[in-house]
Amino acid sequence: MNAVFARAAFHDGLKRLCDRQLLRQLGYVDGRWMAGHDGKAFEVTDPATGATLAWVASLGADETAQAISAADDAFKSWADLLPQQRATTLRKWHELIVAAREDLALIMTLEQGKPLAESLGEIDYAASFIEWYAEEGKRLNAESVTSHLPGAEMIVRREALGVVGIVTPWNFPLAMITRKAAAALAAGCTAVVHPSSDTPLSALALAELGERAGLPAGVFNVVTGDAATIVGSLCDDARVRAMSFTGSTGIGKLIAAQCAPTMKRLVMELGGHAPLIVFADADIDKAVDIAMSAKFATSGQDCLAANRIYVQRPIYAPFCKVFAQKIAELKTGSGLEDGTDIGPLMHERAIEKLEAQVTDAISQGARLTVGGGRHKAGPLFFQPTLLTDVPDTALIMREETFGPVAAVTAFDSEDEVTARANDSEYGLVAYLVTENGARQLRLSRALEYGMVAVNRVKITGAPIPFGGWKQSGLGREGSRHGMEAFTELKYLCIDTAA
């Protein structure tokens, strides 16, 4: 092993790992752990302290090509297996993830920063996709078509697409991989994964467990390193038949453009700017609890986070009062500390963006009710913040907020708030709080979002089609629809005339 990889820092948190073999620093290509040909590595740090966690292999275009070749070579034999055979391996992978739950959550908290309880929840969530698709892969049924031609029998079936490129972000470093890869592998495809360089350790641990589960060489590859180089290679290579990406809308557009010459199938889960609408008939305490969960999970670093909170005027003042009290009680600190609600943000630029949004909102008349600046816990911590009376022209009401800053504004009528909520290029999720059943149905139809949560926050999971409208993405992940992008329809017309 190259010397640079031998100097993995023994961060105090890593000493808590029961299975040290899960801490991998090399890329995983064709069933082998490998460094780049130039031996370069990049540093992975704990965002809570800045301490080094590991030095991870920085692979490049050559290694990406090797991974694509390995996936292409492995495709036919993997696709030719019975779905039940693929399911056996996927179920074993699921079992190993569940058994390693504590270690995987620890790695995630150390590299991503989220509170340990949230990391444990993500491990369960990530594992659920592998379990779901292990079974769903058995149900890619052929369908019979009523013939419109004499003497002909017609059949339509789904067949595995080929090599799939998977590009994932840092905020959900395990679940974003399994939601994509489990569907692709269950359909009979093979995968080349590029995880964020901020959080590669979770992806490499997943590859380690996949190897133990018996995934054949080349079926699941993890290429770590420079995103532009690796993703560019995936986009340009015609052997990669589909690209599945989660990240910003801007990067999604670049990937789509780069994939156009090879006509790849695209699945994209992009930005969100979720409205949360609270009507006057809502129970205030329940509405505040929903707002707290919808806004502050993952320290607000979530495409599903409620960024624009609209409260009907008759309950606006009492809602803001209770909301402010709850926000002030949030505990900020390291994700390894008991009771932590808000962990560190991922980058200094995220802190700077929040500062700019808060300053802009105040300059336009918003009131700073709680927080508003950096937190004493460390350079990447931001105070849980509440802005009230925020005008629609403020930056925070027009662009995605990835952090613990809540923006609240009042509304009067249903038609008014519907128009304001829909006035966005994004359309991922909307939250609605009302006890009026007719309004629940009426607004759910009127809101231009791929998902609508009514009187609750948690709505995602393996059985549901996750995805958005407008510039929030293409296609769906999860559910039976999540396999569609990884299969091709083939129509057979068979002459049965005597």
C-alpha positions as MATLAB code, in Angstrom:
seq = 'MNAVFARAAFHDGLKRLCDRQLLRQLGYVDGRWMAGHDGKAFEVTDPATGATLAWVASLGADETAQAISAADDAFKSWADLLPQQRATTLRKWHELIVAAREDLALIMTLEQGKPLAESLGEIDYAASFIEWYAEEGKRLNAESVTSHLPGAEMIVRREALGVVGIVTPWNFPLAMITRKAAAALAAGCTAVVHPSSDTPLSALALAELGERAGLPAGVFNVVTGDAATIVGSLCDDARVRAMSFTGSTGIGKLIAAQCAPTMKRLVMELGGHAPLIVFADADIDKAVDIAMSAKFATSGQDCLAANRIYVQRPIYAPFCKVFAQKIAELKTGSGLEDGTDIGPLMHERAIEKLEAQVTDAISQGARLTVGGGRHKAGPLFFQPTLLTDVPDTALIMREETFGPVAAVTAFDSEDEVTARANDSEYGLVAYLVTENGARQLRLSRALEYGMVAVNRVKITGAPIPFGGWKQSGLGREGSRHGMEAFTELKYLCIDTAA';
ca = [
       0.000    0.000    0.000;
       1.234    3.482   -0.815;
       2.595    5.201    2.277;
       0.100    8.033    2.068;
      -2.776    5.633    2.758;
      -1.002    4.109    5.731;
      -1.200    7.360    7.655;
      -4.915    7.277    8.312;
      -5.290    9.498   11.331;
      -6.432    7.697   14.440;
      -9.200   10.140   15.145;
     -10.586    9.413   18.607;
     -13.982    8.647   17.115;
     -12.527    5.947   14.868;
     -11.286    4.071   17.905;
     -14.916    3.224   18.582;
     -15.165    1.142   15.398;
     -15.742   -2.535   16.116;
     -14.857   -3.580   12.568;
     -11.805   -1.594   11.459;
     -11.953   -3.278    8.042;
     -14.906   -1.042    7.212;
     -12.599    1.981    7.143;
     -11.357    1.722    3.570;
      -9.141    4.257    1.818;
      -8.690    2.777   -1.640;
     -11.094    2.791   -4.554;
     -12.949   -0.418   -5.377;
     -12.719   -1.519   -9.015;
     -13.380   -4.955  -10.494;
     -13.365   -6.588   -7.077;
     -10.003   -5.060   -6.144;
      -8.982   -2.266   -3.802;
      -6.789    0.113   -5.729;
      -4.984    3.439   -5.677;
      -4.545    5.664   -8.692;
      -1.515    5.094  -10.890;
       0.022    8.323   -9.569;
      -0.606    7.428   -5.906;
      -2.402   10.677   -5.145;
      -4.822   10.919   -2.236;
      -7.200   13.483   -0.772;
      -7.936   14.260    2.839;
     -11.269   13.460    4.493;
     -11.932   15.487    7.620;
     -14.399   15.622   10.491;
     -16.460   18.796    9.878;
     -17.092   19.152   13.609;
     -13.404   19.466   14.496;
     -11.451   19.717   11.252;
      -9.400   16.676   12.285;
      -8.209   14.239    9.633;
     -10.150   11.004    9.352;
      -8.416    9.389    6.377;
      -6.523    9.884    3.156;
      -8.497    8.362    0.293;
      -7.213    7.313   -3.109;
      -7.710    9.912   -5.812;
      -8.513    7.917   -8.923;
      -8.689    9.459  -12.362;
      -9.818    8.911  -15.925;
      -7.763    5.726  -16.383;
      -9.221    4.082  -13.295;
     -12.721    5.213  -14.249;
     -12.267    3.554  -17.635;
     -11.140    0.389  -15.846;
     -14.257    0.483  -13.685;
     -16.507    0.946  -16.725;
     -14.769   -1.938  -18.494;
     -15.177   -4.137  -15.419;
     -18.862   -3.273  -15.144;
     -19.360   -3.872  -18.860;
     -17.608   -7.246  -18.674;
     -19.634   -8.293  -15.628;
     -22.972   -7.156  -17.033;
     -24.009  -10.158  -19.113;
     -23.344  -12.790  -16.464;
     -25.069  -10.696  -13.774;
     -28.069   -9.933  -16.006;
     -28.345  -13.597  -17.015;
     -28.817  -14.729  -13.431;
     -32.320  -15.517  -12.315;
     -33.818  -12.605  -10.356;
     -33.983  -14.971   -7.378;
     -30.223  -15.484   -7.577;
     -29.541  -11.753   -7.618;
     -31.992  -11.380   -4.741;
     -30.048  -13.853   -2.609;
     -26.895  -11.750   -2.893;
     -28.760   -8.484   -2.307;
     -30.444   -9.892    0.787;
     -27.057  -10.929    2.159;
     -25.784   -7.406    1.514;
     -28.778   -6.031    3.402;
     -28.138   -8.343    6.348;
     -24.481   -7.296    6.573;
     -25.432   -3.597    6.500;
     -27.916   -4.112    9.320;
     -25.337   -6.054   11.340;
     -22.768   -3.254   10.845;
     -25.317   -0.523   11.641;
     -23.449    1.004   14.592;
     -20.105    1.161   12.788;
     -21.610    2.560    9.599;
     -23.437    5.254   11.554;
     -20.239    6.196   13.356;
     -18.339    6.548   10.075;
     -21.170    8.646    8.655;
     -21.323   11.022   11.603;
     -17.561   11.470   11.584;
     -17.315   12.348    7.892;
     -20.662   14.104    7.398;
     -21.342   15.646   10.812;
     -25.003   14.737   11.313;
     -26.084   13.658   14.814;
     -25.488    9.980   15.482;
     -29.213    9.284   15.906;
     -29.830   10.633   12.406;
     -26.976    8.535   11.011;
     -28.471    5.410   12.553;
     -31.768    6.304   10.913;
     -30.051    6.726    7.557;
     -28.415    3.293    7.819;
     -31.844    1.740    8.318;
     -33.226    3.798    5.437;
     -30.326    2.843    3.155;
     -30.624   -0.852    3.976;
     -34.352   -0.809    3.271;
     -33.783   -0.091   -0.433;
     -31.610   -3.163   -0.845;
     -34.177   -5.324    0.930;
     -37.028   -3.847   -1.143;
     -35.361   -4.253   -4.530;
     -34.142   -7.763   -3.721;
     -37.824   -8.685   -3.829;
     -39.008   -6.179   -6.447;
     -36.482   -7.513   -8.957;
     -38.476  -10.730   -9.085;
     -41.508   -8.835  -10.354;
     -40.180   -7.354  -13.594;
     -42.907   -9.179  -15.429;
     -43.516   -9.467  -19.127;
     -46.908   -8.262  -20.283;
     -49.135   -9.655  -22.946;
     -50.464   -7.287  -25.599;
     -53.791   -7.950  -27.273;
     -52.839   -8.506  -30.879;
     -54.106   -6.175  -33.579;
     -52.657   -8.429  -36.300;
     -54.027  -11.818  -37.361;
     -51.843  -14.802  -36.572;
     -49.547  -12.929  -34.208;
     -48.753  -13.192  -30.521;
     -47.362  -10.057  -28.858;
     -45.253   -9.769  -25.719;
     -43.561   -6.796  -24.052;
     -40.830   -7.384  -21.498;
     -38.235   -5.384  -19.600;
     -34.540   -6.191  -19.973;
     -31.562   -4.812  -18.073;
     -30.088   -1.673  -19.610;
     -26.355   -2.145  -18.982;
     -23.749   -0.179  -17.047;
     -25.133    2.569  -14.800;
     -23.138    5.565  -13.582;
     -24.134    6.729  -10.091;
     -23.101   10.114   -8.684;
     -24.092   10.963   -5.108;
     -23.844   13.923   -2.693;
     -22.462   14.301    0.809;
     -25.643   14.946    2.794;
     -26.928   11.346    2.605;
     -23.738    9.425    1.796;
     -25.181    5.914    2.068;
     -28.898    6.138    1.277;
     -28.387    8.018   -1.980;
     -26.189    5.151   -3.196;
     -28.427    2.276   -2.149;
     -31.587    3.912   -3.494;
     -29.975    3.965   -6.934;
     -27.685    0.939   -6.896;
     -30.188   -1.488   -5.396;
     -32.680   -0.746   -8.179;
     -30.024   -0.995  -10.882;
     -28.500   -4.225   -9.570;
     -31.890   -5.849   -8.975;
     -32.814   -5.103  -12.594;
     -29.632   -6.861  -13.754;
     -27.461   -3.788  -14.382;
     -23.964   -3.179  -13.064;
     -22.818    0.064  -11.455;
     -19.922    2.498  -11.241;
     -20.394    4.792   -8.247;
     -18.728    8.141   -7.659;
     -19.397    9.375   -4.104;
     -18.763   12.911   -2.932;
     -15.133   13.488   -1.982;
     -16.409   14.991    1.274;
     -17.946   11.688    2.352;
     -16.332    8.747    0.517;
     -15.833    6.529    3.558;
     -19.480    5.459    3.764;
     -19.452    4.404    0.105;
     -16.248    2.416    0.540;
     -17.643    0.684    3.631;
     -20.683   -0.234    1.538;
     -18.397   -1.734   -1.111;
     -16.586   -3.744    1.576;
     -19.889   -5.216    2.728;
     -20.961   -5.860   -0.862;
     -17.787   -7.845   -1.423;
     -18.485   -9.888    1.703;
     -22.036  -10.483    0.491;
     -20.711  -12.049   -2.703;
     -21.320   -9.351   -5.306;
     -19.278  -10.557   -8.291;
     -16.264   -8.530   -9.361;
     -17.268   -5.613  -11.569;
     -20.921   -5.520  -10.524;
     -20.451   -2.711   -7.983;
     -17.483   -0.336   -8.324;
     -16.616    2.773   -6.297;
     -14.351    5.361   -7.936;
     -13.118    8.083   -5.573;
     -11.390   11.283   -6.620;
     -11.926   14.438   -8.637;
     -15.577   14.788   -9.617;
     -15.034   16.619  -12.905;
     -12.647   13.951  -14.175;
     -14.596   10.908  -13.028;
     -18.098   12.137  -13.829;
     -16.910   13.496  -17.167;
     -15.544   10.065  -18.055;
     -18.811    8.393  -17.079;
     -20.808   10.846  -19.178;
     -18.585   10.521  -22.236;
     -18.348    6.714  -22.338;
     -21.006    5.130  -24.552;
     -20.817    1.893  -22.563;
     -22.471    3.705  -19.661;
     -26.131    3.483  -20.604;
     -27.648    5.515  -17.772;
     -26.571    8.207  -15.323;
     -28.279    8.535  -11.954;
     -27.395   11.747  -10.119;
     -28.419   13.474   -6.910;
     -27.203   17.027   -6.401;
     -27.748   20.596   -7.439;
     -29.844   21.585  -10.429;
     -26.891   23.433  -11.934;
     -24.628   20.371  -11.903;
     -27.521   18.231  -13.119;
     -27.863   20.405  -16.204;
     -24.147   20.059  -16.942;
     -24.347   16.277  -16.649;
     -27.429   16.160  -18.874;
     -25.644   18.186  -21.542;
     -22.557   16.012  -21.369;
     -24.645   12.842  -21.659;
     -26.569   14.057  -24.711;
     -24.055   12.834  -27.345;
     -24.374    9.246  -26.101;
     -28.154    9.459  -25.484;
     -27.969    8.116  -21.939;
     -30.975    7.453  -19.794;
     -31.060   10.057  -17.016;
     -32.390    9.877  -13.482;
     -31.880   13.116  -11.569;
     -32.915   14.105   -8.076;
     -32.038   17.784   -8.027;
     -32.647   20.855   -5.907;
     -35.633   21.585   -3.717;
     -37.168   24.693   -2.205;
     -40.035   23.232   -0.244;
     -42.959   25.332    0.968;
     -44.661   24.492    4.252;
     -48.200   25.892    4.429;
     -49.976   26.123    7.781;
     -53.666   27.031    7.780;
     -55.514   28.662   10.654;
     -57.435   25.472   11.470;
     -54.216   23.651   12.383;
     -53.216   22.770   15.927;
     -50.340   25.167   16.617;
     -48.205   22.768   18.652;
     -48.563   20.055   16.020;
     -47.794   22.529   13.234;
     -44.669   23.727   15.030;
     -43.477   20.148   15.557;
     -43.949   19.503   11.839;
     -42.032   22.682   11.004;
     -39.190   21.732   13.346;
     -38.783   18.304   11.753;
     -39.224   19.561    8.199;
     -36.695   22.368    8.632;
     -33.961   21.150   10.971;
     -33.363   17.472   10.126;
     -29.791   16.935    8.880;
     -29.105   20.447   10.230;
     -31.225   21.782    7.365;
     -28.880   20.245    4.769;
     -31.614   18.370    2.975;
     -33.319   18.886   -0.376;
     -36.590   18.071    1.419;
     -36.104   20.814    4.028;
     -38.954   23.296    4.431;
     -37.377   26.510    3.194;
     -40.423   28.747    2.921;
     -42.905   28.560    5.799;
     -46.261   30.233    5.139;
     -48.608   30.638    8.124;
     -52.162   31.948    7.827;
     -52.506   35.314    9.522;
     -54.973   34.430   12.360;
     -52.399   32.081   13.951;
     -49.232   33.727   12.645;
     -48.146   35.421   15.892;
     -48.722   32.450   18.235;
     -47.095   30.070   15.744;
     -43.976   32.242   15.523;
     -43.792   32.520   19.308;
     -43.865   28.754   19.883;
     -41.577   28.117   16.897;
     -39.012   30.563   18.270;
     -39.063   28.854   21.668;
     -38.483   25.443   20.127;
     -35.647   26.678   17.909;
     -33.917   28.323   20.865;
     -33.915   24.956   22.662;
     -32.045   23.109   19.896;
     -28.635   21.789   20.963;
     -25.773   22.494   18.571;
     -22.563   20.485   18.688;
     -20.678   17.423   17.512;
     -22.861   14.654   16.182;
     -21.159   12.263   18.605;
     -22.433   14.172   21.638;
     -25.613   12.924   23.282;
     -28.664   15.031   22.560;
     -27.186   16.979   19.651;
     -29.843   18.342   17.290;
     -27.740   20.491   14.948;
     -24.343   19.377   13.715;
     -21.768   21.201   11.615;
     -22.306   22.274    8.036;
     -20.136   20.734    5.384;
     -18.229   23.755    4.061;
     -17.267   27.304    4.831;
     -19.146   28.366    1.701;
     -22.345   26.974    3.253;
     -21.811   29.223    6.276;
     -21.171   32.195    4.008;
     -24.350   31.493    2.045;
     -26.428   31.482    5.238;
     -24.834   34.718    6.390;
     -25.666   36.315    3.048;
     -29.266   35.104    3.145;
     -29.817   36.333    6.710;
     -28.266   39.728    5.969;
     -30.297   40.112    2.780;
     -33.582   39.179    4.479;
     -33.039   41.645    7.320;
     -32.144   44.384    4.854;
     -35.527   43.805    3.196;
     -37.513   44.074    6.410;
     -37.415   40.594    7.923;
     -37.115   40.329   11.703;
     -34.328   38.270   13.271;
     -36.068   36.403   16.090;
     -33.555   33.677   17.050;
     -29.883   33.113   16.213;
     -28.552   34.712   13.072;
     -24.844   33.960   12.963;
     -21.977   31.561   13.497;
     -22.061   29.309   16.534;
     -19.315   29.125   19.135;
     -19.120   25.329   18.726;
     -16.707   25.718   15.806;
     -16.036   27.322   12.428;
     -18.567   25.177   10.539;
     -21.428   25.576   13.000;
     -24.306   28.017   12.493;
     -26.859   29.046   15.085;
     -30.376   27.665   14.619;
     -32.087   30.752   13.269;
     -35.601   32.106   12.821;
     -36.466   34.942   10.468;
     -40.041   36.224   10.526;
     -41.965   38.599    8.259;
     -39.700   37.559    5.398;
     -40.690   39.138    2.051;
     -40.967   36.970   -1.039;
     -38.236   39.031   -2.693;
     -35.596   37.940   -0.158;
     -32.897   35.557   -1.381;
     -33.883   32.942    1.181;
     -37.376   32.790   -0.345;
     -36.031   32.363   -3.870;
     -33.024   30.046   -3.581;
     -32.382   26.784   -1.789;
     -31.184   27.072    1.817;
     -28.906   24.317    3.021;
     -28.662   25.042    6.719;
     -30.526   25.643   10.000;
     -32.257   28.906    9.058;
     -36.068   29.039    9.002;
     -37.920   31.757    7.086;
     -41.557   32.459    8.022;
     -44.095   34.734    6.404;
     -47.861   35.292    6.690;
     -50.612   34.691    4.145;
     -54.312   35.382    3.960;
     -56.073   33.231    1.357;
     -55.759   29.771   -0.137;
     -55.414   31.020   -3.698;
     -52.766   33.524   -2.659;
     -50.556   30.999   -0.845;
     -50.919   28.437   -3.615;
     -49.626   30.939   -6.162;
     -46.745   31.958   -3.888;
     -45.784   28.359   -3.143;
     -45.811   27.441   -6.846;
     -43.756   30.479   -7.823;
     -40.500   28.527   -7.947;
     -38.401   26.683  -10.483;
     -38.316   23.784   -8.023;
     -41.021   21.215   -7.433;
     -39.713   18.422   -5.200;
     -41.871   18.365   -2.053;
     -44.468   20.558   -0.361;
     -45.817   20.340    3.187;
     -49.425   21.124    4.033;
     -50.894   21.451    7.537;
     -54.679   21.711    7.739;
     -57.528   19.761    9.308;
     -59.911   20.562    6.447;
     -60.243   17.387    4.386;
     -61.512   19.078    1.259;
     -58.632   21.564    1.406;
     -56.151   18.722    1.838;
     -57.285   17.206   -1.448;
     -57.707   20.520   -3.244;
     -54.263   21.854   -2.311;
     -52.541   18.539   -2.925;
     -53.712   18.769   -6.528;
     -52.973   22.475   -6.913;
     -49.405   22.357   -5.586;
     -46.902   21.792   -8.405;
     -44.714   19.307   -6.575;
     -43.862   15.665   -7.092;
     -44.584   14.839   -3.457;
     -46.981   16.417   -0.962;
     -46.877   15.680    2.769;
     -50.161   16.389    4.532;
     -50.034   16.845    8.324;
     -46.753   14.940    8.576;
     -43.089   15.114    7.607;
     -41.808   11.593    7.038;
     -43.119   10.349    3.707;
     -40.131    8.734    1.994;
     -39.193    5.066    1.888;
     -38.402    2.230   -0.469;
     -42.001    1.619   -1.663;
     -42.678    5.211   -2.810;
     -41.655    6.998   -6.052;
     -39.294    9.753   -4.891;
     -38.815   12.673   -7.266;
     -39.893   16.117   -8.321;
     -41.392   18.295  -11.024;
     -39.881   21.166  -13.002;
     -36.183   21.692  -12.297;
     -36.180   19.357   -9.299;
     -35.361   16.392  -11.453;
     -36.110   13.649  -13.945;
     -37.524   10.215  -13.257;
     -38.274    8.550   -9.927;
     -36.304    6.593   -7.355;
     -37.786    3.959   -5.073;
     -40.918    1.898   -5.738;
     -41.366   -0.213   -8.859;
     -40.931    2.980  -10.887;
     -37.342    3.227   -9.658;
     -36.361    0.274  -11.837;
     -37.836    1.668  -15.038;
     -34.837    3.814  -15.958;
     -32.540    0.806  -15.670;
     -34.474   -1.375  -18.080;
     -35.334   -1.306  -21.760;
     -38.724   -2.309  -23.111;
     -38.498   -5.032  -25.727;
     -41.483   -5.883  -27.896;
     -41.824   -9.337  -29.437;
     -44.213  -10.073  -32.299;
     -44.360  -13.812  -32.969;
     -46.015  -15.306  -36.017;
     -48.409  -18.042  -34.916;
     -50.102  -18.671  -38.260;
     -50.272  -22.327  -39.247;
];
